[in-house]
Amino acid sequence: MPRLPLLDELAKSIEIGGTHFETRTVCEITCQGESMPVQVVLVGNPDVNVPAVGFFGGVHGLERIGAEVVLAYLQNLAGRLKWDSTLNSLLESVRMVFMPLVNPGGILNGTRANPNGVDLMRNAPVDSQERVPWLIGGQRMSPRLPWFRGEPDQPMEAESRAVFEVVTSELLTHRFCTAVDCHSGFGMADRIWFPYAHTRAPIRHLAEMHALKDLLQETLCNYRYVFEPQSGQYLTHGDLWDHLYMASLHQPERVFLPLTLEMGSWSWVKKNPRQFFSLLGNFNPLIEHRQQRVLRRHVPLLEFFARAACSHDRWLPTDVQREHHHGLALKHWYPELPLSAQP
């Protein structure tokens, strides 16, 4: 098997977690002539009546720091399971799902795309009816160009199908669930994006997203995250989380809140301009102490989302509260729409 240190780190966490962790290989991909696993780690209460939260990383192989953040949180949990009674109590009330290395072939190759040259975040069967930016919005011209969606009328790539299978079987079976997909590379600020990416229209659960934003700002008050719809920045074809969110709408009794953490890598380049001349350096902190600082910053965010999922019945808006949050959300994120607009 090609040597990928992050796979070794995942294996070490699984070993430390012991019987607390359930692990399975969702699919295997071929890279550099060898087979590599795409694995999921499950921990906590499997009862579908409890909420669930998923953590995903490494979808874009070039954005290694996303996988490292998810792995750092998994390692944090594994190390605490033997002694932390509060963590064990939490896990009685929530199901946690980890896919830290969605695209191990892309990580090994140091590419955004998977070994077939397909961008997994442009690969879902979702077409924008609105204008998307050239190339970055997804293209079908060639896998030699970035943001390649894959050939038309072909199934999703194995890695994309693996995420879809895990989300539908391990998250969408719960009445409330959320997911956090960790990326890097956009701007100076750390951003938390929610669907949609294929349209500027608001999502059905806009009120719930606004309530979660308020909760985050009240809880992690010393952290600065820009919480916004991805459409506020740019539109794309083929967004996998749009595809999964729309699939969840077929079960109106369930609430699924998918999020993308987009770490602002330009700030790392600003502090170390030499990184500009390195492809990895444009998406990852290359100096060790900065990498450790990034991990320390974002692991508490993942812990926040786990606890927010566990206690969703304390903050999820209902009835009049939901109307209130919906109006505030429209005013905050969609000022061009009338307040009466419905997602």
NORSULQUI-V675400 format. One line per field, one symbol per residue. psi: psi as a letter, one per 30 degrees, with the letter a starting at -180 (. if undefined). Layout:
BEGIN
psi=???
END
This chain:
BEGIN
psi=kkkjeeeeeeeeeeeefbffkkkljelklkkhglkkkjlkkkkakfkfflllkkkklgejefiefeeeeeeeeeeeeeffeffjeeeeeeffglkkkkifieieeeeefhlellfggkjfggflikkkflklkkdffklgekffllhkflkkglllleeeeeeeeeeeffefflekllkkkkllgjaelkkjklllfflgklleheeeeeeeeeeeeeeifgkjkjjlkeffellllgkeeeeeeeefffifflkkjklkjjkjffeeeefiffffgkeefffkkfkefeeeeeeeefefeeeeeeeeeegffffkklceeeeeeeeeeeeefifflkffkk.
END
